[in-house]
Amino acid sequence: MMMKIILGVAVFLIVVMFVFVNRSTDPALQKLIQDGAALIDVRTPKEFAGGSVDGAINIPLSDVESRLGEFKGKKNIVVFCRSGNRSGKAMQILQSNGFDNVMNGGSWKAVKEIVDNKGK
């Protein structure tokens, strides 16, 4: 029984790592960024000031719903944060308000890696 629990936890952690940590190898995400998607960092202004992605706009998760107008007219939108959790919530907010062109980029570091390697 204990072995099943340990195995279950291990599988869960591997899935979480793949989904939230390894986004920089996601071809769909890479294509959206290469095609000029709007990059939205949903972390706090303090986190954003500590480092983000070139060209990113800071719209904290707590402000997404009140700033929906800033998302209008964007061909594609990539939202990201520290780990992918807040950006997942931001994506849900946007989708529930009619934006179907949104992708959760996961961590800002994964998005930064794609942006930094875009011209290579």
Secondary structure as GFF3:
##gff-version 3
##sequence-region A 1 120
A	DSSP	alpha_helix	2	21	.	.	.	ID=ss1
A	DSSP	three_ten_helix	23	25	.	.	.	ID=ss2
A	DSSP	alpha_helix	27	34	.	.	.	ID=ss3
A	DSSP	beta_strand	38	41	.	.	.	ID=ss4
A	DSSP	alpha_helix	45	49	.	.	.	ID=ss5
A	DSSP	beta_strand	57	58	.	.	.	ID=ss6
A	DSSP	three_ten_helix	61	63	.	.	.	ID=ss7
A	DSSP	three_ten_helix	65	71	.	.	.	ID=ss8
A	DSSP	beta_strand	77	81	.	.	.	ID=ss9
A	DSSP	alpha_helix	85	96	.	.	.	ID=ss10
A	DSSP	beta_strand	102	107	.	.	.	ID=ss11
A	DSSP	alpha_helix	108	116	.	.	.	ID=ss12
###
